[in-house]
Amino acid sequence: DLYLANHKKAAHLPPVIPLVLYHGAGKWNMGTSLSKLFHKPGPLEVFIPDFQFILLDISHKPDEYIKGSPVLKILLNTLKYISKPGIKNKLPEIIRLFEEIKNKNTAVYYLVALINYLVSTAGNLEKEEVEVTVSKVFKEGGEIMQTIAAKWKREGIREGMEEMAKETAMRMLDDGLPIEMISKYTGLTEQEVRALMS
């Protein structure tokens, strides 16, 4: 629909290449065919679409495999290590990648998103640990990192994290997700989530 909206004279749909990004702890063993992911429902099998997809299993690739823009490297490295004990040692390297982001407003926005994600998802990381690591990297960094640090401090990282958590919670509420789940993934208390409903 999006393609046709932008190319109104197009007679055919463009090819779409599906990509599955996997970062689970265990190895992917489901193949690369969509139909393999379904239980065969007898006579309904003919209605199940089937196509091949490209599998990108970053959990079991060496770090050198992850390339691209700073934001992409931040994302993929975070996903790769989020459920591993090694996230604590990898975090300073991930934070240093923010120095490569040219737009500092964008850098601060992504930094807040990263910290919020780490705190709510990484079971072996506490908020204080993340903040101490970020502050330490900023102190050791060059002029660009100091610029990000100043903006980060001026705007208030805690306030930014809380605001983002509330925005996320509101979207999850709109989607009808249970309060317990929203609390788990945003870091807000169940009472704070309920307060957003009023």
LOPAVO-210430 format. One record per residue: x, z, y of N, C-alpha, C in turn; residue in three letters. Coordinates in steps of 0.001 Angstrom, whole numbers, plus 500000, padded with zeros to 6 digits. Example, Ala and Ser with C-alpha at 12.3 -4.5 7.8 and 13.67 -1.06 7.14 Angstrom:
<guzas>
513190507800494310512300507800495500513200507800496700ala/512850507080497750513670507140498940512900507870500030ser/
</guzas>
This chain:
<guzas>
500823500000498799500000500000500000500866500000501264asp/501924500814501233502805500890502396503481499550502642leu/503927498892501558504586497593501703503610496558502269tyr/502421496519501716501433495536502157501002495794503598leu/500969497060503995500590497394505361501619496856506355ala/502888496850505938503950496376506813504241494885506643asn/503751494318505559503955492895505292502609492280504896his/501753492103505871500359491718505612500212490358504953lys/501225489502505082501139488177504477501713488138503068lys/502193489276502584502800489302501244501742489051500179ala/502041488174499251501088487842498184501292488714496950ala/502473489317496831502776490122495649503434491433496061his/503310492409495185503983493686495409505467493537495108leu/506304494284495807507744494223495518508046495046494270pro/509164494801493629509529495628492472509868497049492917pro/509496498006492108509802499409492379510677499917491237val/511836500445491580512752500970490562512636502487490542ile/512020503049489493511850504504489433513153505213489093pro/513364506347489744514566507145489538514154508590489292leu/514668509191488231514407510597487931515683511379488221val/515592512324489143516715513190489471516537514498488707leu/517416514765487772517296515956486920518435516920487207tyr/518085518206487363519128519210487586518845520490486806his/518251520327485622517965521485484773519209522013484087gly/519083523215483518520226523849482860520607523125481567ala/519595522738480778519869522047479525520004520553479733gly/520517519868478713520674518420478824519328517731478687lys/519151516647479417517921515852479341517874515165477981trp/516769515358477246516670514743475912515341514016475722asn/514749513547476830513438512910476767513518511391476846met/514723510836476826514848509392476927514608508906478343gly/514501507607478500514284507026479835513062506111479852thr/512092506426479010510843505675478960509698506606479335ser/508851506174480263507759507026480724506833507431479578leu/506549506522478655505607506810477577506095507941476678ser/507416508183476648507968509249475811507603510637476339lys/507169510682477601506835511962478216505391512388477941leu/504606511496477313503207511777477015503015512089475535phe/502048512969475253501576513103473878500692511891473603his/500833511298472451500043510104472148498573510483471908lys/497679510087472795496274510492472675495419509515471868pro/495917509089470719495125508227469857494729506928470526gly/493422506604470548492962505329471113493217505184472613pro/493512506298473293493780506231474735495206505784475037leu/495994505614473988497397505248474168497565503944474947glu/496626503027474767496746501725475435496622501838476952val/496109502974477424495925503143478859497108503863479519phe/498083504257478717499243504954479258500267503925479737ile/500617503964481011501618503001481500502985503307480893pro/503777502287480742505105502500480197506108501657480972asp/507178502293481380508276501574482022509539502418481884phe/510653501768482067511933502454482019512253503026483399gln/512980504134483422513433504681484684514923505001484601phe/515539505053485764516952505415485837517053506933485876ile/517857507493485001518029508946484944519326509340485638leu/519201510242486600520373510794487267520427512282486945leu/521252512624485961521382514014485512522602514617486195asp/522398515203487387523535515706488161524084517021487626ile/523316517718486791523782519005486267525010518856485400ser/525152517721484750526230517555483781527217516457484191his/527254516175485487528227515234486026529296516024486791lys/530543515526486815531574516220487606531253516155489092pro/531774517099489850531487517156491285531882515867492005asp/532922515191491506533387513958492147532325512854492083glu/531376513010491180530310512015491006529377512004492215tyr/529275513132492913528351513266494040529005512729495305ile/528472511614495801529012510966496998527866510606497932lys/528216510099499100527186509660500039527265510405501355gly/526149510424502067526093511076503375526224512588503216ser/526616513299504284526730514759504204525438515428503732pro/524296514969504253523018515575503876522744515370502386val/523050514173501881522848513889500455523754514764499603leu/525008514928500018525934515764499257525508517233499278lys/524998517684500415524487519058500503523332519245499531ile/522394518287499546521220518367498676521609518363497204leu/522414517384496782522732517232495368523604518375494845leu/524565518835495651525386519969495227524565521242495102asn/523619521416496033522750522599495969521890522553494712thr/521286521406494432520456521274493240521276521480491967leu/522493520967491969523340521079490775523673522537490460lys/523939523341491500524428524705491277523370525793491452tyr/522154525415491875521160526431492240520862527425491128ile/520892526980489868520553527896488768521790528361488008ser/522971528094488574524212528479487904524868529647488625lys/525567530508487889526302531615488537527332531102489544pro/527825529870489336528838529304490214528370528995491617gly/527088529170491909526567528877493246527267529731494302ile/527646530955493948528301531842494920529645531271495360lys/530387530703494420531690530129494753531565528755495398asn/530495528043495069530279526685495596529696526698497002lys/529013527765497364528281527814498627529154527555499861leu/530347528164499970531163527869501162531474526377501312pro/531756525707500195532037524270500234530810523489500702glu/529627523907500244528386523249500663528158523449502160ile/528376524680502630528165524987504052529115524168504929ile/530354523979504475531332523217505274530906521761505473arg/530067521254504587529590519871504730528746519688505991leu/528203520785506530527398520683507752528237520214508932phe/529552520414508842530436519972509917530435518451510043glu/530089517752508965530100516294508962528815515684509524glu/527788516525509753526526516022510318526688515874511823ile/526531514672512343526807514397513752525813515063514690lys/524531515012514352523507515601515204523397517089514899asn/523782517929515836523833519375515582522443519993515487lys/521456519415516179520087519912516028519609519698514593asn/519935518516514058519597518210512667520323519153511727thr/521594519430512034522392520319511182521761521703511098ala/521336522236512235520724523572512247519416523570511476val/518617522507511650517336522409510934517560522421509422tyr/518522521615508959518798521559507520519424522858507018tyr/520199523503507878520813524776507482519740525833507227leu/518763525904508119517652526842507933516909526530506636val/516654525238506400515956524834505175516766525210503941ala/518087524999503999518952525320502861518932526803502555leu/519079527620503593519115529071503384517788529558502839ile/516707529052503376515378529440502894515219529080501418asn/515688527889501044515602527439499655516468528303498741tyr/517689528592499165518594529403498355518027530800498110leu/517534531411499176517021532774499076515791532848498179val/514936531826498245513691531871497474513855531349496054ser/514948530627495767515083529969494471516235530488493625thr/517380530740494247518550531184493480518398532656493121ala/518129532942491859517895534324491429519112535221491548gly/520302534632491626521511535451491690522116535496493091asn/521313535184494110521774535248495494520798536067496326leu/521327536997497113520502537764498042520640537144499436glu/519626537371500268519636536820501625520896537229502379lys/521313538498502235522481538994502946523745538257502500glu/523848537977501196525009537249500677525095535865501310glu/523967535198501398523934533855501971524340533900503437val/523785534830504183524074534919505611525533535282505869glu/526096536184505044527505536558505193528402535351504928val/528071534574503890528859533380503559528803532365504694thr/527611532138505229527451531181506329528269531632507544val/528161532899507905528893533421509068530397533300508872ser/530864533590507664532303533522507358532814532092507492lys/532070531135506956532474529728507048532498529282508505val/531528529724509293531479529353510703532710529883511456phe/533110531115511144534268531708511827535550530952511495lys/535646530513510245536853529814509789536864528352510209glu/535707527816510571535577526395510873536123526017512228gly/536135524728512494536649524218513757535610524236514851gly/535845523425515874534990523413517063533556523009516741glu/533402522023515855532053521562515512531263522667514827ile/531926523372513916531242524468513217530880525572514205met/531749525807515206531443526822516211530220526421517030gln/530066525118517262528887524622517997527620524887517194thr/527670524582515907526516524846515040526238526340515001ile/527308527144514877527156528600514782526498529162516038ala/526916528645517214526348529133518469524860528829518535ala/524497527609518155523083527219518177522309528014517140lys/522923528204515981522310528976514897522014530394515361trp/522998531014516033522845532389516505521838532464517648lys/521913531475518564521037531473519738519573531344519349arg/519296530474518392517906530237518001517410531293517016glu/518344532007516404517932533074515496517613532556514119gly/518586532658513223518386532119511894517271532838511142ile/517168534149511344516118534907510634514735534438511069arg/514590534270512400513299533819512899512984532419512378glu/514011531572512338513820530216511838513415530199510379gly/514045531051509582513722531138508161512287531618507963met/511910532651508744510561533208508607509504532182509014glu/509787531445510094508835530441510565508667529327509534glu/509797528896508953509736527842507946508992528327506699met/509229529602506327508544530165505165507037530190505393ala/506623530530506615505195530574506932504572529181506909lys/505310528202507441504804526821507432504642526321505996glu/505632526645505165505564526253503754504386526931503064thr/504206528224503349503102528973502747501750528387503143ala/501621527973504404500367527390504866500053526105504105met/501077525279503892500863524032503140500476524335501692arg/501107525341501114500797525716499734499378526274499626met/498956527025500648497578527535500687496586526385500779leu/496913525405501609496043524233501757495894523482500443asp/496955523537499614496915522863498310496252523713497232asp/495816524925497618495093525775496679495956526539495695gly/497244526706495994498127527432495078497873528932495168leu/498075529663494061497804531100494059498775531879494946pro/498292532978495498499082533791496421500365534296495776ile/500290534685494494501473535205493808502584534167493773glu/502220532922493499503204531839493440503784531563494824met/502919531561495833503373531310497207504368532384497631ile/504058533626497296504949534739497625506304534573496956ser/506280534149495699507518533983494925508421532931495531lys/507846531804495954508664530682496389508962530651497881tyr/508298531483498672508586531514500105509320532780500536thr/509287533815499679509929535065500049509037535970500885gly/507839535502501244506878536335501973506197537294501006leu/505767538428501518505002539340500681503590538783500508thr/502896539250499482501521538792499257500642539155500455glu/500939540287501072500161540714502254500378539738503418gln/501633539286503581501929538333504664501244536989504400glu/501189536590503126500516535334502778499028535442503067val/498434536571502699496982536767502947496686536746504449arg/497626537272505239497416537312506695497342535898507270ala/498016534961506637497988533568507092496641532902506851leu/495854533476505940494561532897505583493482533195506620met/493738534215507443492706534606508419492836533867509731ser/
</guzas>
